[in-house]
Amino acid sequence: MHTIRELLIGPPLPTQQLSEERLNKIRALAAFSPDALSSIAYANQEIFLGLVAAGAVGLTYSLPIGLAIATLLAIVALSYSQTLQAYPTGGGSYAVARGNLGRWIGLVTAAALLIDYVLTAAVSLTAGVAAIASAFPALWPYRVSLALFFLAVITVANLRGLRESGTYMAIPVYLFLVSYLGMLVVGVVKALFTEPGSFDATAPPARETLTTFLVLHAFASGCTALTGIEAISNGVPSFKPPEAKNANKTMIVMAILMGTLFMGSIGLTQYFAVVAHDQETILSALARRILGTNILYVIVQTATLLILVVAANTSFAGFPRLTSILAQDGYAPRQLSFIGDRLVFSNGMMLLAGLSALLIVVFSGDSHALVPLFAVGVFLAFTLSQAGMVVHWWRIRGRGWRTKAFINGLGAAATTLTLFVVAISKFLEGAWIVLLLIPMLVFVFRTVKEHYREVSRELTLRGEKPEIKPLRSPRVVLPVSGVHRGVIEALRYARSISDRVTAVYVELNPGDADRIRKDWETWGQGVPLVVVPSPYRSIIGPFMEYLDRADRESDDGQLATVLLPEFVPAKWWQHLLHNQTAWLLKLALLYRRRKFGKVRAIIDIPLYLRE
């Protein structure tokens, strides 16, 4: 098993290499931008699906909606560029909101971000499968299996470590940029020599009347194009020095690329009056219209699939880092703060992979069904983060603070308005689930925090001093299932720590104890053997009853120490061939609340089998 694990994720890395696991700007763009760059795939698709219901008239609003979203993109990008300069150690929305708006608001932001990260992974993977299935329709029935396969691939790549995942991500990211930007250039050249198309000729008949709500609904759906723009501000510590400067340059490049891809694709879709039909995405239809159905079209669709698959890398970069911060603050299980063998937060990655897989299965691999849950968490985190930055600038009042506060205030106002539009227009389609989950997660965070506080209070050496006198020699109870080498070794150890040792045999069937008594006379070393009958053929219950009875009768101010002999098979599968009675007894003893106001010691004596 250890060999297979090393084959998949590589050998452990020493902690000294942690500072070396940094990304240059080229690798960082590949690691942090796939979600932002690839979001045009599902954002454009959702705008199209929202407007096509109103027929040709509705589709003419694609370009105005695209311009509004592009303007919002510029505002948010400018706001986050200030965040990463103000928080060079990692200015994630949680850190900003917690530090400037208080713990409760910080926890709300963290809950929204965690939901966003899980949905990003699920939506990106399902949208990627939809892209390739548009080119190869025979794949549509297998979209869940394909999405889970790609999730497994991206999980293993990230478990291998930061530098390696950045290298893996670079190939599909730059392939997508080259192929997609090349397609847009070809599209623009064709547009110069081609008359514009008309949706009157290509659009299906209207199913609904064009209304303000329908336009706002399409705008809300298209706002998923902004997902991932905050990833760089979350991951500033992953950059090579100077971290903030390199991160800022990378964010500017990413925002320009996002705007170019988004507006370029919408503009050409509008110019050529492209309409997608069943089992085809709007970007697939656009690529087919510009390039034709040939190898270039397949390359574009394959590149779209690959970048959507690696877009989940944004989640694998952000989710484990955020959960580790929450764990360090005491709001999440501490296991999530541990750095794994490959210098990554492997526990957080595995949690993200499990939750994403669950969403893919539950929603049958349909990105259109997942998108309504998507944007609420995104824009809530945007809003609280930018509001926190306004408070930050107001507090420090450094050089140019009014201008900086105005920019972040503008970002907060824009994302707040968008949040209300998204929440209202998407409420019945699934946004209510996110609005319900966020307070539930905040409650979980507070519950975890209170648990750790209680543990700290019970473990502290401050206040009443603990008893430090040594304990008296213990009474030892040794449960036995027979007389064999493992029991003899355990008995030797028991006699070395106490002269008050009792062996206990639970008799499941009348007469079974006769052979045990006979063997015990030979090998028992003078230790008394107590036989406890079990009329209902249970071992745990009768043994626990015997312990309680023996403790009451002894009345010596302590509970008996239980010494468990246990043999350990040589191979993992051999465990399945044994009844694990010692393990079950250990669990029953360990998780049983203390009796008589005292604590029972449990000692495990393993005997390792050679074969």
ZIZI-V301700 format. One record per helix or strand of 3 or more residues. SS is the DSSP state (H for helix, E for strand). FROM is the first residue (numbers start at 1). TO is the last residue. If there is no record, write none. Layout:
# ZIZI-V301700
ss & from & to
SS & FROM & TO
SS & FROM & TO
This chain:
# ZIZI-V301700
ss & from & to
H & 2 & 9
H & 15 & 20
H & 25 & 59
H & 62 & 86
H & 93 & 101
H & 103 & 135
H & 137 & 159
H & 162 & 192
H & 199 & 202
H & 212 & 226
H & 231 & 234
H & 236 & 238
H & 243 & 271
H & 282 & 291
H & 295 & 328
H & 334 & 337
H & 346 & 362
H & 367 & 371
H & 374 & 396
H & 401 & 425
H & 427 & 459
E & 476 & 479
H & 485 & 497
E & 501 & 507
H & 513 & 523
E & 528 & 533
H & 540 & 554
E & 561 & 568
H & 572 & 577
H & 581 & 590
E & 602 & 608
